[in-house]
Amino acid sequence: MKKTEKENDSPGSTALLKRVRISYLLTSSLVIVFAVSYGYLEYYYINDPVLGKTANLTVKGGTHRVATPIIGGLYSYHIYPMMVIFILVGFGPFFDSVSFNILGRHERRKAAALGVANVITAMLVEDFTWFFYRWWLPLDNDPKKGLLIQASDWTTKSLGSLPIPHIHPFGSFVIPYWYIVSIVIAGIFYYYAFKKSKQKIPTESSHFR
């Protein structure tokens, strides 16, 4: 049976929409918490040959160096478990929608857009967190301790960086251009995910009409 306009604007549909938006906000907050936590873990505990924390680790009889970048400046620990965690958390509402069929096609696209924005944001936050800890509470053996992002850091190598003059208490630093690109792209996807939809989310009972 075709739903009437009154049914589309039912309190059940409005309540479900509010719950969906709350879940979006919680998911975005959780993925940022994971990103900050992983940035902490990476700076203080993950082997980094650049800092000389430990010798390069090898597997398969020495034929593979764990500390060798796989893609660009990404190491194996960036792919797994970092990216896996970001995707699982960031796309949480989308996976729920697919698994339990609780959202319509339009809202499912919005949930997918949220996942894309969350993963991009998490990558940026995790990367910046690493440099924040280097500036705020650096390791004693870090040759760049006390410095935020510098032009010589690997994160600037792909697209370059925008130099920022000395700002107290951060000193001189640069902003990688990929940060700016990521913020713009993530902002577009967040806008799509959170903008008010003209289409109402069907209530559970409407699936059986």
Kinemage of the C-alpha trace (Angstrom):
@kinemage 1
@onewidth
@group {chain A} dominant
@subgroup {mainchain}
@vectorlist {calphas} color= white
{ca met a 1} P 0.000 0.000 0.000
{ca lys a 2} L 1.274 3.460 -0.883
{ca lys a 3} L 2.063 5.557 2.162
{ca thr a 4} L 0.288 8.856 2.583
{ca glu a 5} L 2.037 12.145 3.373
{ca lys a 6} L 0.674 11.883 6.883
{ca glu a 7} L 2.360 8.516 7.355
{ca asn a 8} L 5.652 9.910 6.023
{ca asp a 9} L 5.552 12.643 8.695
{ca ser a 10} L 4.598 10.244 11.475
{ca pro a 11} L 6.205 10.589 14.936
{ca gly a 12} L 7.827 7.174 14.443
{ca ser a 13} L 9.637 8.341 11.343
{ca thr a 14} L 10.790 11.549 13.047
{ca ala a 15} L 12.032 9.651 16.100
{ca leu a 16} L 13.967 7.202 13.925
{ca leu a 17} L 15.561 10.096 12.022
{ca lys a 18} L 16.725 11.627 15.309
{ca arg a 19} L 18.208 8.318 16.436
{ca val a 20} L 20.016 7.974 13.116
{ca arg a 21} L 21.508 11.464 13.451
{ca ile a 22} L 22.628 10.713 17.020
{ca ser a 23} L 24.273 7.504 15.826
{ca tyr a 24} L 26.049 9.519 13.115
{ca leu a 25} L 27.434 11.940 15.706
{ca leu a 26} L 28.518 9.145 18.035
{ca thr a 27} L 30.219 7.283 15.208
{ca ser a 28} L 32.110 10.409 14.118
{ca ser a 29} L 33.191 11.037 17.721
{ca leu a 30} L 34.311 7.438 18.206
{ca val a 31} L 36.410 7.377 15.062
{ca ile a 32} L 38.197 10.559 16.194
{ca val a 33} L 38.895 8.965 19.588
{ca phe a 34} L 40.337 5.923 17.811
{ca ala a 35} L 42.448 8.197 15.582
{ca val a 36} L 43.915 10.117 18.513
{ca ser a 37} L 44.587 6.871 20.378
{ca tyr a 38} L 46.311 5.304 17.387
{ca gly a 39} L 48.401 8.437 16.884
{ca tyr a 40} L 49.567 8.084 20.490
{ca leu a 41} L 50.313 4.396 19.992
{ca glu a 42} L 52.209 5.026 16.763
{ca tyr a 43} L 54.393 7.809 18.150
{ca tyr a 44} L 55.368 6.188 21.429
{ca tyr a 45} L 55.298 2.455 20.779
{ca ile a 46} L 55.383 1.461 17.092
{ca asn a 47} L 58.825 0.790 15.671
{ca asp a 48} L 60.074 3.720 13.624
{ca pro a 49} L 63.492 3.400 11.961
{ca val a 50} L 63.578 7.160 11.392
{ca leu a 51} L 63.694 7.742 15.143
{ca gly a 52} L 66.091 4.877 15.698
{ca lys a 53} L 63.823 3.241 18.285
{ca thr a 54} L 64.821 -0.205 17.103
{ca ala a 55} L 66.446 -1.922 14.166
{ca asn a 56} L 64.230 -2.706 11.195
{ca leu a 57} L 62.264 -5.870 11.870
{ca thr a 58} L 62.107 -8.524 9.170
{ca val a 59} L 59.903 -11.503 8.347
{ca lys a 60} L 60.105 -14.373 5.838
{ca gly a 61} L 63.761 -15.007 6.514
{ca gly a 62} L 64.704 -11.365 6.147
{ca thr a 63} L 63.157 -10.937 2.702
{ca his a 64} L 60.626 -8.364 3.938
{ca arg a 65} L 61.206 -5.372 6.189
{ca val a 66} L 58.200 -4.576 8.357
{ca ala a 67} L 59.306 -0.944 8.517
{ca thr a 68} L 59.366 -0.535 4.741
{ca pro a 69} L 56.579 1.692 3.336
{ca ile a 70} L 54.009 -0.219 1.299
{ca ile a 71} L 52.204 2.608 -0.516
{ca gly a 72} L 53.744 6.061 -0.525
{ca gly a 73} L 54.444 6.873 3.106
{ca leu a 74} L 52.055 4.212 4.457
{ca tyr a 75} L 53.515 1.336 6.424
{ca ser a 76} L 51.927 -2.066 7.029
{ca tyr a 77} L 50.559 -0.958 10.405
{ca his a 78} L 48.715 1.881 8.659
{ca ile a 79} L 46.833 -0.627 6.517
{ca tyr a 80} L 46.270 -3.159 9.285
{ca pro a 81} L 45.032 -2.564 11.889
{ca met a 82} L 44.644 1.228 11.572
{ca met a 83} L 42.642 1.473 8.331
{ca val a 84} L 40.591 -1.598 9.235
{ca ile a 85} L 39.578 -0.003 12.544
{ca phe a 86} L 38.751 3.320 10.879
{ca ile a 87} L 36.579 1.635 8.245
{ca leu a 88} L 34.756 -0.626 10.701
{ca val a 89} L 33.969 2.255 13.054
{ca gly a 90} L 33.493 5.007 10.476
{ca phe a 91} L 31.096 2.970 8.331
{ca gly a 92} L 29.225 1.572 11.354
{ca pro a 93} L 25.809 3.082 10.489
{ca phe a 94} L 26.149 1.945 6.867
{ca phe a 95} L 27.007 -1.625 7.872
{ca asp a 96} L 24.060 -1.635 10.291
{ca ser a 97} L 21.760 -0.443 7.526
{ca val a 98} L 22.920 -3.145 5.124
{ca ser a 99} L 22.782 -5.895 7.748
{ca phe a 100} L 19.399 -5.066 9.291
{ca asn a 101} L 17.747 -3.145 6.425
{ca ile a 102} L 16.729 -0.331 8.781
{ca leu a 103} L 17.304 2.582 6.386
{ca gly a 104} L 15.953 3.420 2.963
{ca arg a 105} L 18.176 3.751 -0.083
{ca his a 106} L 18.519 7.529 0.308
{ca glu a 107} L 19.600 7.343 3.955
{ca arg a 108} L 21.891 4.452 3.141
{ca arg a 109} L 23.754 6.696 0.690
{ca lys a 110} L 24.047 9.292 3.451
{ca ala a 111} L 25.422 6.645 5.812
{ca ala a 112} L 28.006 5.672 3.175
{ca ala a 113} L 28.961 9.348 2.762
{ca leu a 114} L 29.389 9.583 6.524
{ca gly a 115} L 31.740 6.597 6.414
{ca val a 116} L 33.900 8.197 3.724
{ca ala a 117} L 34.078 11.464 5.684
{ca asn a 118} L 34.900 9.617 8.913
{ca val a 119} L 37.764 7.649 7.376
{ca ile a 120} L 39.273 10.762 5.761
{ca thr a 121} L 38.943 12.692 9.032
{ca ala a 122} L 40.442 9.843 11.040
{ca met a 123} L 43.477 9.644 8.744
{ca leu a 124} L 44.089 13.373 9.113
{ca val a 125} L 43.575 13.395 12.889
{ca glu a 126} L 45.810 10.363 13.397
{ca asp a 127} L 48.581 11.902 11.320
{ca phe a 128} L 48.400 15.272 13.090
{ca thr a 129} L 48.235 13.589 16.516
{ca trp a 130} L 51.616 11.984 15.860
{ca phe a 131} L 53.193 15.390 15.291
{ca phe a 132} L 51.269 16.946 18.173
{ca tyr a 133} L 52.821 14.472 20.594
{ca arg a 134} L 56.243 15.163 19.080
{ca trp a 135} L 55.722 18.839 19.895
{ca trp a 136} L 53.939 18.488 23.228
{ca leu a 137} L 55.623 15.502 24.922
{ca pro a 138} L 58.422 14.295 22.655
{ca leu a 139} L 60.570 11.219 23.053
{ca asp a 140} L 64.081 11.964 24.253
{ca asn a 141} L 65.632 10.292 21.201
{ca asp a 142} L 63.473 12.138 18.670
{ca pro a 143} L 65.767 14.360 16.567
{ca lys a 144} L 62.886 16.768 15.920
{ca lys a 145} L 61.450 16.805 19.419
{ca gly a 146} L 59.514 19.943 20.273
{ca leu a 147} L 58.618 20.635 16.635
{ca leu a 148} L 55.268 20.430 14.890
{ca ile a 149} L 55.102 19.416 11.225
{ca gln a 150} L 58.178 20.479 9.264
{ca ala a 151} L 58.729 20.685 5.511
{ca ser a 152} L 61.177 17.785 5.748
{ca asp a 153} L 58.614 15.409 7.299
{ca trp a 154} L 57.281 12.550 5.185
{ca thr a 155} L 53.670 13.735 5.449
{ca thr a 156} L 54.478 16.732 3.245
{ca lys a 157} L 56.175 14.765 0.463
{ca ser a 158} L 53.102 13.851 -1.589
{ca leu a 159} L 51.522 17.273 -2.243
{ca gly a 160} L 53.823 19.728 -0.517
{ca ser a 161} L 52.958 22.078 2.321
{ca leu a 162} L 51.961 25.598 3.272
{ca pro a 163} L 54.555 27.312 5.525
{ca ile a 164} L 53.250 29.037 8.649
{ca pro a 165} L 55.387 31.706 10.356
{ca his a 166} L 56.346 31.466 14.013
{ca ile a 167} L 53.282 31.295 16.243
{ca his a 168} L 53.678 31.107 20.016
{ca pro a 169} L 53.813 28.524 21.528
{ca phe a 170} L 53.983 26.265 18.456
{ca gly a 171} L 56.913 27.864 16.685
{ca ser a 172} L 57.265 27.629 12.908
{ca phe a 173} L 55.547 24.755 11.136
{ca val a 174} L 53.856 23.789 7.882
{ca ile a 175} L 50.402 22.573 6.933
{ca pro a 176} L 50.476 19.709 4.415
{ca tyr a 177} L 48.339 20.472 1.384
{ca trp a 178} L 46.735 17.053 1.696
{ca tyr a 179} L 45.317 18.226 5.048
{ca ile a 180} L 43.525 21.070 3.274
{ca val a 181} L 42.272 18.812 0.487
{ca ser a 182} L 41.086 16.244 3.027
{ca ile a 183} L 39.220 18.854 5.086
{ca val a 184} L 37.388 20.096 1.993
{ca ile a 185} L 36.451 16.598 0.802
{ca ala a 186} L 35.422 15.420 4.258
{ca gly a 187} L 33.377 18.593 4.731
{ca ile a 188} L 31.452 17.926 1.528
{ca phe a 189} L 30.657 14.357 2.567
{ca tyr a 190} L 29.722 15.432 6.111
{ca tyr a 191} L 27.397 18.067 4.690
{ca tyr a 192} L 25.648 15.487 2.533
{ca ala a 193} L 25.417 13.026 5.433
{ca phe a 194} L 23.967 15.501 7.914
{ca lys a 195} L 21.844 17.751 5.731
{ca lys a 196} L 18.121 17.580 6.356
{ca ser a 197} L 16.513 15.129 4.001
{ca lys a 198} L 13.222 15.802 2.260
{ca gln a 199} L 12.586 12.078 2.234
{ca lys a 200} L 11.392 10.651 5.515
{ca ile a 201} L 12.889 7.485 6.917
{ca pro a 202} L 10.274 4.734 6.904
{ca thr a 203} L 9.361 3.265 10.282
{ca glu a 204} L 9.760 -0.432 10.924
{ca ser a 205} L 6.021 -0.983 10.509
{ca ser a 206} L 6.035 0.622 7.060
{ca his a 207} L 8.232 -2.163 5.706
{ca phe a 208} L 5.331 -4.569 6.161
{ca arg a 209} L 2.582 -2.479 4.543
